[in-house]
Amino acid sequence: MDSLSPLFYFAPLWLLFELGQLVIGERYLGIKQIERGTDPRERGPGELVAFLWSAGLLLYWVWMALMLSQPIGRPQVAAMLGLSVLGFSIRSVCGLKWVLVTMTFEGAIRIGMLLSLGMVAWRRL
């Protein structure tokens, strides 16, 4: 029986992070903001929230890059990385109304990949 890398034990943390991103994304870029006609980029989150969110994203990318070196779960992590790049490229060119849709769809797929990664790791224990 192969032992799992300690990197796998961070997957539940990133699952919570993804759920948090959906909540924060809805709060700052939600339907109510769009209906009011306010541009959330003008108001934005506070400095602490922005720092924690950015640091979390950076650590998340580092974790995904490190996970590519693992033989188990490589397809899920590659899909998450590819989806993140694709989502960013779509969000950078679409209108404000579609940014929320893109972020939600992207987050849902990454959550599915994290759940799949967790199931693969669970079977290895």
N, C-alpha and C positions, 0 to 999 in steps of 0.2 A: 504494500500500500504506500503510495506516494504521499509525502506530507505536503500540505499547502503552504505556499508562501505567506508570510504575514501581511502582504499587500491585500490579500483577499478579505481580510477582516475589516478593511476600510470600506467595503462595498455598502454595508448598511448606513454608514455615515454619509456616503455620497447619495444614497437613496433619500435620506432626510434632507440633504442639501438641495436635491432636485425638487422635492416637494416644497421646500422653502422658496426656491426660485419662482415656482408657479404662483405662490401666494404673494410674494413681493412684486412680481411682474403684473399681477392682476391689480394690486393696490396702486402702483405707480403708472400703469399703462392700461388700466381697466376700461370697461365699457362706460362707466360713469364719467371718467376723464374724457373719453372720446366724445360722448354725448354733450358734455359741457363745452367742447371745443378747445380745451386747454391742452397745450403741448407739454407733456411731462418732462421733456428735455430742458425746458426753461426753469422748472421748479426742482425736479430731481430729489433723490433721497438725501438725508443728512450726511455729513462727512463721515461719521463713524459707520453708518450702514453701507455707504459706498466703498469705504476701505475694506470692511469685512467681506462684502460681496466680491470685490475684486481679488482680494487675497484668497478667498475660497475658490474662485474660478481658476486662479493660477495654480493652486495646490491640486485642484481637480485635474487639470491638464497634465501636471507633473505625474500624478498617480496613473493616469491613463497611459502616458508614455512609458512609465516603468512597467505597467501591466502588459504591454506589448511583448516584453521579454519572457513572459510566462507562457508555457505551452498550453495551459488550460485557460479557456475564456478569451483567447486571442480574437476570434471572430466578433464576439460581442463588443470588445473594447475597440476594435478597428471600426466597427459600425458606429459606435458612439463618437469617435474622433471624426470620421467622415461626415456624419450627420451634423456635428457641431460646425465644421467648416462650411458645409452646404447651407446650414441655417443662417450662419453669419452673412454669407454672400447674398442670400435672399433678403434678409432683414435690412441690409445696407442699401438696397435699391427699391424696396417696396414702400408704399405709403404707410402712414401711422396706423390706420385701421387694420392693416394686414400684419403689422409687426406682432400684435398680441396673438393673432391666429397662428402665425409661424412659431412664435415662442412656445405656445401651448402644445402644438403638435410635436415640435422638436423635443420638448420636455417629456411628453408622454412616451415617445419612442425610446428616449434615453432611460426612463424609468423601467420600461419593459426590458431593455438590455441589461440593466442592473439586476432586475429580478431573475432574468435568465442566467446571468453570471452567478448569482447566489445559489440557484438551483444546481448548476454544474458543480460549484464548490461543495454544496451540501452532499451531493452524491459521492464525492471523493473522500469525505470524512469517514 
